[in-house]
Amino acid sequence: MRYPTAEKLEIIRIVEQSHLPARRTLRQLSVPPATFYRWYDRYQRGGPEALADRPSRPERVWNRIADARREQIIDLALAEPELSSRELAVRFTDQQRYFVSEASVYRLLKAHDLITSPAYIVVKAAEEFHTKTTAPNQLWQTDFTYLKVTGWGWFYLSTVLDDFSRYVIAWRLCTTMAASDVTETLDLALTASGCTQARVRHRPRLLSDNGPCYIAGELAQWLEKQAMDHVRGAPCHPQTQGKIERWHQTLKNRILLENYYLPGDLEAQIEAFVEHYNHRRCHESLRNLTPADVYFGRGQTILLERERIKRKTIQQRRLIHQKLAA
């Protein structure tokens, strides 16, 4: 039971003025002697103000983020409102050379009422692919998605996505979904990946669904000529192509916030978002690296540098805490 400061002071005065022994008086007041003497000791050293309840949490926390750093995080969040708390944590660590966690950024943004609810419903794909890749250009995922241009009708975006790094290797905006559209996109991917110039032991395998353009004989002949294997997902199980399906959803959530009246405008928006997705957007499944970092092999260097920054930041916080506690 917690007593207000006024009641503690009244109990002390009753015990002091009582003609009975202190323990008998405390027994009648139902106050444990140890509790009373703790109050009395604080009262003698600090007066009535010392009887106020003190919070159980420590006055100082050694790993608390400094106020100046908190202001920098808020400034970055206001300057980059489209970034999530996870992306803000990564961006701040890389730019300011000072480690902050996603949870710390989230709590700070929530305290300043800067967390907004999502404007769309996210549909999650399967957790992971059953046959995992271990390096870029082992498996490519490809698929079409629909995009509408007002007054022109539907266009079809053909994409080739690297399974290991989620890097968008090539894409085309098509008016049909024929096998020739698939082969043209794959030609762009082979050129962009360098597989046509370098001698490789195995060409990338291709993963697709069972759409008409992917089971066509024309595509099978082209793949045989390019020495590429073809893997198709099980019918009615889109989780097999979960990574490229998630890419399509991410793309549409961003670019379909506006209406498009010319195919060129839509193509320009797709190109800008692909550049952002490949080189600037930190992917949670890639340990907060960009697809380009993983695809081009610089991801491990970045992770080691972030770990060094984290250790240095924690050491700085310990030193600041020890200096304040001294």
Steps between C-alpha positions, in 0.01 A plus 500: 500500500630843403446796734482861384764737633250668736402167659863399551567831675190455720608147599845630599344771719262249665790268589711791633218632721371161618563398864508134387808327361557553130439136407165483681390825334605373158319171562179691568555704183576182298831643380807269490783632720757462220286717273451762770871526584582531131257793480638649819858482378408677176299758698795583725740536207278686252193628679138444388598527130712186533189294586366522144504174306799464272466329160641150482681567172858633518560872465747448217521226240846436362386431143253787467517682168618856547245780450701646212489164320127473565446837335705385200283189468182710511644739239582207273152355546342834406731537200435142379134432593473205261759295695389251762654484848720211384623692194555812711716303743713364217525838325597679823764239587657520156493879470574614855733210594297453819306179562131509589266203496168474321318469835660819634402695188145362516458601867640845428271555201201371695573740785492787248182365332683433173382140452220477245285196429555341157272618222478152348469140611814292463448144381790284612647230283651175625773534759778352289570309180557127551818494285714790615764663283847580630631753246374743233404374153417149618124540462297771326132555565285647227134595472255751352281750680222726375519881490232726355549820302183709476382522140750241381397185684704239681877460475704209629824533694744215446771478767803280562593493871809336647383256769801535733534879510147605386677727251285602201730403214275597209144611427283593203159660461315294240166516321466121492605201710648289224802270519693753290452760773649256752803423282566871436498570874732204559735631229520828691567311823778288347668813364462696825633214713801443276412136436534553125856636527649284777547123487290348778467140606123515535254749359233624742193282544168663420204479741153594373136408539297293255373787286451438124810698405718297738389156378524598133731301274662820374630579848614141556706510178654834595596373847652185354708712264619713792577191714260617773286267711136586561315439828126562528302542819222272610153599372291711740805560723625855436729477805754329275553835328458686828797733452396635163135516610612710797701720264190560287301596809772737621516661157126546470465640852734782398435582135123443488436788739455708183314454173695481176380624163807427286704178487819708513401648837436154641830369365689795653343431841591131479858586406533742792359251748720215374803726554377581852420136577834366379736762642330688787225290660637288785337158498411343833555146371850599385608617850422860405719499191388617159459240224792662314725458805433126505502450124836674449662336804557799728245398762738329742729804507206725588382264775846487657521880494157530665608255770812710562286815526267321744785396730650849490162660577440270798848578629427874474173458690679309778763773531235773516307304764813443710595870473155608621500243780845602626 
